[in-house]
């Protein structure tokens, strides 16, 4: 099985001595020192000030790579929790585990030229936003462009991996899961992965915006920025719900089948009661009433079974994580407009 550059890079981090946070922290510290030294030598910033833009972009890339690894670990736990409901042997489940961690090489390779093009174009189109000036040395421009490209390549790589992973989740639900209406708990396993993927997307966008706002306190968002945020919220919701829709449909179909069976049993029990009453067998009819009560309970149990493949707390946590930051941003923005400076 071919490995993508994203798989190779994250495996390299895992193979390094020490925890991930230390590896990523050391990498960011080395990069920050390099950009600072070049900035000081070129007299762009007096010692010990640091140009922040070329540092924030790699930080964004590191967060994305780290998030990819965390989500992969959640995917492994989800697959393990789902395994009792899978119609697969151990070998096939191991193959699924490898596929969930993998990023298709072709997709990942496409992220590189697109990220490079967007990164270069972003810096050249808005050098002031990257704290660049026309007379700055070529080395400073090069480091800034590298930082911009790294962040966008990582973002595209993360997106490609998330799409592949969530598509695979949907495929597992549609093809490999055995539905037992009275044992739904294992089927909720991947809801944690899909919700965390959406929450990660929102967290990165909101957190990145907050950091930029700290660096540029007078920053104002254009209407296009608001539209972009709204679109990303929709994408986050889609990351949570869309991979689970196939499983929802299958649970709903099983619920319909079970409900038809339960209603048929109830109808047969009621028919038997009527027959015995008509025959004057009141004692026999009274005994059948227990069967009627049991059949009616079966109908109620099936009717009240939820067909959405997630726990209530998972849904509440996702909605809170996605929409609370938006609400806070709206309130802060509204207060900033209404209250005097």
C-alpha positions as CSV (number, residue, x, y, z in Angstrom):
1,X,0.0,0.0,0.0
2,X,1.5,3.3,-1.2
3,X,2.1,6.0,1.4
4,X,1.5,9.7,0.8
5,X,3.8,12.5,1.9
6,X,1.3,13.3,4.7
7,X,1.5,9.7,6.1
8,X,5.3,9.8,5.8
9,X,5.5,13.1,7.7
10,X,3.2,12.1,10.5
11,X,4.9,8.7,10.9
12,X,8.2,10.5,11.1
13,X,6.8,12.6,14.0
14,X,5.6,9.4,15.7
15,X,9.0,7.8,15.2
16,X,10.9,10.7,16.8
17,X,12.0,10.3,20.4
18,X,9.7,12.1,22.9
19,X,6.0,13.0,22.8
20,X,4.4,14.7,19.8
21,X,4.1,18.1,21.5
22,X,7.8,18.1,22.1
23,X,8.6,17.3,18.5
24,X,6.2,19.9,17.1
25,X,7.3,22.5,19.8
26,X,10.9,22.0,19.0
27,X,10.2,22.4,15.2
28,X,8.3,25.6,15.7
29,X,11.0,27.0,18.1
30,X,13.7,26.3,15.5
31,X,11.7,28.0,12.8
32,X,10.9,31.0,15.0
33,X,14.6,31.4,15.9
34,X,15.5,31.2,12.2
35,X,13.0,33.9,11.1
36,X,14.0,36.1,14.1
37,X,17.7,35.9,13.3
38,X,17.1,36.8,9.7
39,X,14.8,39.6,10.7
40,X,17.3,41.0,13.2
41,X,20.2,40.7,10.7
42,X,18.2,42.5,8.1
43,X,17.2,45.2,10.6
44,X,13.5,44.5,9.9
45,X,12.8,44.3,13.6
46,X,15.0,45.5,16.5
47,X,16.2,42.8,18.9
48,X,14.2,41.0,20.5
49,X,11.1,41.8,18.5
50,X,10.0,39.1,16.0
51,X,7.9,39.3,12.8
52,X,4.9,37.2,13.7
53,X,3.3,36.4,10.4
54,X,6.0,33.8,9.2
55,X,5.6,32.2,12.7
56,X,1.8,32.0,12.9
57,X,1.5,30.2,9.5
58,X,3.7,27.2,10.4
59,X,1.9,27.1,13.8
60,X,-1.3,26.6,11.8
61,X,0.3,23.8,9.8
62,X,1.5,22.1,13.0
63,X,-1.9,22.3,14.5
64,X,-3.4,20.7,11.4
65,X,-0.9,17.8,11.4
66,X,-1.4,17.2,15.1
67,X,-5.1,17.3,14.6
68,X,-4.8,14.7,11.9
69,X,-3.0,12.3,14.2
70,X,-5.5,12.9,17.0
71,X,-8.4,12.1,14.7
72,X,-6.6,9.0,13.5
73,X,-6.4,7.8,17.0
74,X,-10.1,8.5,17.6
75,X,-10.9,6.6,14.3
76,X,-9.0,3.5,15.7
77,X,-11.0,3.6,18.9
78,X,-14.2,4.1,17.0
79,X,-13.5,1.1,14.8
80,X,-12.7,-1.0,17.8
81,X,-16.0,0.0,19.5
82,X,-17.9,-0.7,16.3
83,X,-16.3,-4.1,15.6
84,X,-18.9,-6.2,17.5
85,X,-21.5,-5.0,14.9
86,X,-19.2,-5.5,11.8
87,X,-19.8,-8.4,9.5
88,X,-16.1,-8.7,8.9
89,X,-13.3,-11.0,10.1
90,X,-10.2,-9.8,12.0
91,X,-8.1,-9.5,8.8
92,X,-10.6,-7.2,7.1
93,X,-11.0,-5.1,10.2
94,X,-7.2,-4.6,10.3
95,X,-7.3,-3.6,6.7
96,X,-10.0,-1.0,7.5
97,X,-7.8,0.3,10.3
98,X,-4.9,0.9,7.9
99,X,-7.2,2.5,5.4
100,X,-8.7,4.9,8.0
101,X,-5.2,6.2,8.9
102,X,-4.1,6.4,5.3
103,X,-4.3,9.4,2.9
104,X,-4.6,8.5,-0.8
105,X,-1.3,9.4,-2.4
106,X,-2.8,10.9,-5.5
107,X,-5.1,13.2,-3.5
108,X,-2.3,14.2,-1.1
109,X,0.1,14.9,-4.1
110,X,-2.5,17.3,-5.6
111,X,-2.5,19.3,-2.4
112,X,1.2,20.2,-2.9
113,X,1.0,22.2,-6.2
114,X,-2.3,23.8,-5.2
115,X,-0.9,24.8,-1.8
116,X,2.3,26.2,-3.4
117,X,0.3,28.3,-5.9
118,X,-2.1,29.6,-3.3
119,X,0.7,30.3,-0.8
120,X,2.8,32.3,-3.3
121,X,-0.2,34.2,-4.6
122,X,-1.4,35.0,-1.1
123,X,1.9,36.6,-0.1
124,X,2.4,38.5,-3.4
125,X,-1.2,39.8,-3.4
126,X,-1.0,41.1,0.2
127,X,2.6,41.6,1.3
128,X,1.5,44.2,3.9
129,X,-0.7,41.6,5.6
130,X,2.4,39.4,5.9
131,X,4.4,42.3,7.4
132,X,6.6,42.6,4.3
133,X,7.9,45.7,2.7
134,X,9.2,46.3,-0.8
135,X,12.8,46.8,0.3
136,X,13.0,43.7,2.5
137,X,15.7,41.2,1.7
138,X,15.0,38.2,-0.6
139,X,15.6,35.8,2.3
140,X,12.8,37.4,4.4
141,X,10.4,37.1,1.4
142,X,11.4,33.5,0.9
143,X,10.8,32.5,4.5
144,X,7.4,34.2,4.4
145,X,6.4,32.4,1.2
146,X,7.6,29.1,2.6
147,X,5.5,29.7,5.7
148,X,2.5,30.6,3.7
149,X,2.9,27.6,1.4
150,X,3.4,25.2,4.3
151,X,0.2,26.3,6.0
152,X,-1.9,25.9,2.9
153,X,-0.4,22.6,1.9
154,X,-1.1,21.3,5.4
155,X,-4.6,22.7,5.2
156,X,-5.3,21.0,1.9
157,X,-3.6,17.8,3.1
158,X,-5.8,17.8,6.3
159,X,-8.9,18.4,4.2
160,X,-8.0,15.5,1.8
161,X,-7.4,13.1,4.7
162,X,-10.6,14.1,6.4
163,X,-12.7,13.6,3.2
164,X,-11.1,10.2,2.6
165,X,-11.7,9.2,6.3
166,X,-15.3,10.3,6.4
167,X,-16.1,8.7,3.1
168,X,-14.7,5.4,4.4
169,X,-16.9,5.8,7.5
170,X,-19.9,6.2,5.3
171,X,-18.9,3.1,3.3
172,X,-18.4,1.0,6.4
173,X,-21.9,2.0,7.7
174,X,-23.5,1.2,4.4
175,X,-21.8,-2.1,3.6
176,X,-20.3,-3.8,6.7
177,X,-22.6,-3.1,9.7
178,X,-25.2,-5.5,11.1
179,X,-28.1,-3.6,12.4
180,X,-29.7,-4.8,15.7
181,X,-32.3,-2.3,16.8
182,X,-32.0,-3.4,20.5
183,X,-28.2,-3.1,20.5
184,X,-27.5,0.2,18.9
185,X,-24.7,1.4,21.3
186,X,-21.8,0.1,19.0
187,X,-23.3,1.9,16.1
188,X,-22.7,5.2,17.8
189,X,-18.9,4.7,17.7
190,X,-18.0,6.8,14.7
191,X,-20.2,9.7,15.7
192,X,-17.4,10.8,18.0
193,X,-15.0,10.9,15.0
194,X,-17.3,12.8,12.7
195,X,-18.2,15.3,15.4
196,X,-14.6,15.9,16.4
197,X,-13.7,16.5,12.7
198,X,-16.3,19.2,12.4
199,X,-15.3,20.7,15.8
200,X,-11.7,20.7,14.8
201,X,-12.4,22.6,11.6
202,X,-14.4,25.2,13.5
203,X,-11.8,25.4,16.3
204,X,-8.9,26.0,13.9
205,X,-10.8,28.7,12.0
206,X,-12.1,30.5,15.1
207,X,-8.8,30.1,17.0
208,X,-6.8,31.3,14.0
209,X,-9.1,34.3,13.6
210,X,-8.7,35.1,17.3
211,X,-4.9,34.9,17.0
212,X,-4.9,37.2,14.0
213,X,-7.1,39.6,15.8
214,X,-4.7,39.7,18.7
215,X,-1.8,40.5,16.3
216,X,-3.9,43.0,14.4
217,X,-6.3,44.6,17.0
218,X,-8.0,46.9,14.5
219,X,-8.8,44.1,12.0
220,X,-12.2,44.3,10.4
221,X,-13.8,41.5,8.5
222,X,-15.1,42.0,5.0
223,X,-18.5,40.6,3.9
224,X,-16.7,37.9,2.0
225,X,-15.0,36.8,5.3
226,X,-18.4,36.5,6.9
227,X,-19.7,34.4,4.0
228,X,-16.6,32.2,4.2
229,X,-17.1,31.6,8.0
230,X,-20.7,30.7,7.3
231,X,-19.7,28.3,4.6
232,X,-17.1,26.7,6.9
233,X,-19.9,26.2,9.6
234,X,-22.0,24.4,7.0
235,X,-19.0,22.2,6.1
236,X,-18.4,21.4,9.8
237,X,-22.0,20.4,10.2
238,X,-21.7,18.3,7.1
239,X,-18.6,16.6,8.5
240,X,-20.7,15.5,11.5
241,X,-23.9,14.4,9.8
242,X,-23.3,13.3,6.2
243,X,-21.1,10.3,7.0
244,X,-23.8,9.0,9.4
245,X,-26.8,9.4,7.0
246,X,-26.4,6.0,5.4
247,X,-26.4,4.4,8.9
248,X,-29.4,6.4,9.8
249,X,-31.3,5.1,6.8
250,X,-30.4,1.5,7.6
251,X,-31.5,1.9,11.2
252,X,-34.7,3.5,10.0
253,X,-35.4,0.6,7.6
254,X,-34.7,-1.9,10.4
255,X,-37.0,0.0,12.7
256,X,-39.8,-0.1,10.1
257,X,-39.3,-3.9,9.7
258,X,-39.4,-4.4,13.5
259,X,-42.4,-2.2,13.9
260,X,-44.3,-4.1,11.3
261,X,-43.5,-7.3,13.1
262,X,-44.5,-5.9,16.5
263,X,-47.8,-4.5,15.1
264,X,-48.5,-7.9,13.4
265,X,-48.0,-9.6,16.8
266,X,-50.3,-7.1,18.5
267,X,-53.0,-7.5,15.8
268,X,-52.8,-11.3,16.2
269,X,-53.1,-11.1,20.0
270,X,-56.1,-8.7,19.7
271,X,-57.7,-11.0,17.2
272,X,-57.3,-14.0,19.6
273,X,-58.9,-12.0,22.4
274,X,-61.9,-11.2,20.2
275,X,-62.2,-14.8,19.1
276,X,-62.3,-16.1,22.6
277,X,-64.8,-13.4,23.7
278,X,-67.0,-14.3,20.8
279,X,-66.8,-18.0,21.9
280,X,-67.7,-17.1,25.4
281,X,-64.3,-18.1,26.8
282,X,-63.9,-15.1,29.1
283,X,-61.2,-16.8,31.2
284,X,-59.2,-17.6,28.1
285,X,-59.6,-14.0,26.9
286,X,-58.3,-12.7,30.2
287,X,-55.2,-14.9,29.9
288,X,-54.5,-13.6,26.4
289,X,-54.6,-10.0,27.7
290,X,-51.1,-10.6,29.0
291,X,-49.9,-11.3,25.5
292,X,-51.7,-8.2,24.3
293,X,-49.9,-6.1,26.9
294,X,-46.6,-7.6,26.0
295,X,-47.2,-7.0,22.3
296,X,-48.3,-3.4,22.9
297,X,-45.1,-2.9,24.9
298,X,-43.1,-4.2,22.0
299,X,-44.7,-1.7,19.7
300,X,-44.0,1.2,22.1
301,X,-40.3,0.2,22.6
302,X,-39.7,0.0,18.8
303,X,-41.6,3.3,18.2
304,X,-39.5,5.2,20.8
305,X,-36.2,3.9,19.4
306,X,-34.2,6.8,17.9
307,X,-32.8,6.2,14.4
308,X,-30.1,8.8,14.7
309,X,-26.7,7.1,15.2
310,X,-25.3,9.3,17.9
311,X,-25.7,9.8,21.7
312,X,-27.6,12.8,22.9
313,X,-24.5,14.2,24.7
314,X,-22.5,13.9,21.4
315,X,-25.0,16.1,19.6
316,X,-25.1,18.6,22.4
317,X,-21.3,18.8,22.6
318,X,-21.0,19.3,18.8
319,X,-23.7,22.0,18.7
320,X,-22.1,23.8,21.7
321,X,-18.6,23.7,20.2
322,X,-19.8,24.9,16.7
323,X,-22.3,27.5,17.5
324,X,-21.2,29.0,20.8
325,X,-18.1,30.7,19.3
326,X,-20.3,32.1,16.6
327,X,-22.8,33.4,19.1
328,X,-20.0,35.0,21.2
329,X,-18.5,36.6,18.1
330,X,-21.9,38.0,17.2
331,X,-22.5,39.4,20.7
332,X,-19.0,41.0,20.9
333,X,-19.4,42.5,17.4
334,X,-22.8,43.9,18.2
335,X,-21.7,45.4,21.5
336,X,-18.7,46.9,19.8
337,X,-21.0,48.7,17.4
338,X,-23.5,49.8,20.0
339,X,-21.3,50.9,22.9
340,X,-19.1,54.0,22.6
341,X,-15.4,53.5,22.1
